[in-house]
C-alpha cells in the first residue's frame, strides 16, 4: 500500500527488502524536499514487513529506524 506520505513494503528476501526500502526512502526524500519539515521513519513491523513514512517526530534531513513487532498471540 502506498499513500503520499507512507509506503508499506512486503519482501521475501533481504535483497528484495533492501531494494524496496531504498526506493521508498528516495521517493519520500523527494516529497520531503517540497515541504522540509518532516524526516523519514522506517519501521520494521514483522518478518519482511516494513513501513516507510514522513514523520513529524523525525527532524527534516534525517532518517530514523524503529521496530514495532506485532504480538501474534493476541
N, C-alpha and C positions, 0 to 999 in steps of 0.2 A: 504494500500500500504506500502511496506517495501523496502527500499534500504539499502545499507551497513551502511549508516550514518543517516537515517531518517525513522521513523516509524509513519504511520498515523493510528489513533485509532478512531473507532466509538463505542459508548456504549449507551445502553438504560437505564441503572440504574447506580446509584452512585457506587454500589459494583462492577459492571462489569467494570466501568471506573477505579476504584482503582486497581483492579486485572490486567487489561491490562496495565495501566500506570506503576505499579511496575515491571511487567515482562519486559516491554520495557526499563525501566531505567536500570535494571540488565543486559539486553542484551547489551546495549550501554556502560555500565561501563566496561564490559569485553573487548569490542572493543577499548575503550579509553585507556586501560592499555597497549595495543600494541604500541601506539604512544601517550605518555602522554603530549599532547599539547593543547587539547581541553576539555571543560567541556560539560555538558548536559543542553539543553534548552528545557523546556516543555512549549508548547504554547496552550492555550485554544482558539479554533477557532469558537466555537459556542456550542449550547446545545449538549453535548455528543460527541463533535468533538475535537480532540487534535492531535498535532504532538509532537514527542519526537525526538530530533536530537543532534548530536555532533555539537558544535558551536565554532568557533574561537573567538567569543566575550565573551565566558564564560571560566574562568580560569579552568585548569585541577583540578579535585578533587572537583569541585563544581557543583551543580545543581540549575539552576535558573528557575523561572516560569514567564510567561507573559500571557497577554490576548490580543488577536487580533481578535475582533469580526468583521465579515463582515457586512456591511450595506446592508440589504435586500431590501432597497428602490431603490438601483441603479441597 
